[in-house]
Each structure stands twice: as C-alpha cells, then as structure tokens.
Amino acid sequence: DTIILSRTRTTSLCVSLSTVNLSEILCSFDLMSPRPIILSDGREAPFYLVIQHFEQFLNVKLGNPGDIKRRVLERKKDRTKFTEVIFHTLNDNENE
C-alpha cells in the first residue's frame, strides 16, 4: 500500500509513503514529549484519535491502534529505546 500525499502541476514535490512507514511515524509521534499533534484545546491527542484522523484524511485503513504498535514491534528485530518505549506503553494501555 502506497499513499501519495501530493501530486499537482504547481509543484514537483511528491511524497510517497507506505502504510507501514506511516504507522511507524505515527508511533514515533506518540512517544515524543511534548507530542507534536495536539487537540484544539492544547491537550495531547490520544493515539487512537491520531490514527482515526490520518485514516480519514488519507483515506487509508491503518487498523487498531494497539495492533499498529504491535506490528511496529514485530518488525523491529533489535530492541532499541524506541521499541522499548512502545512495548511499555502498549503494556500500560492493555493493563488499564
């Protein structure tokens, strides 16, 4: 699956992004402090809402937010700080 973000006559810029890459970018946004995606009232946007809006905006299906984080972890063979944080947030969300 490839997402074309922009292709117009007025620009030669074309961003092609796979759903896998988009999922990894959105996971990394969720781990940033402060988070780069916020609600209109200034609060941090929850991950599930970020996923919903990107799915609607780009007309793609990324899936369940917990599954997205799980798939990112499965693709990463070596544990890094990034994957450790995803793993812990995933476990924390499941224990709530």
Order of alpha helices (4+ residues) and beta strands (2+ residues): beta-beta-alpha-alpha-alpha-alpha
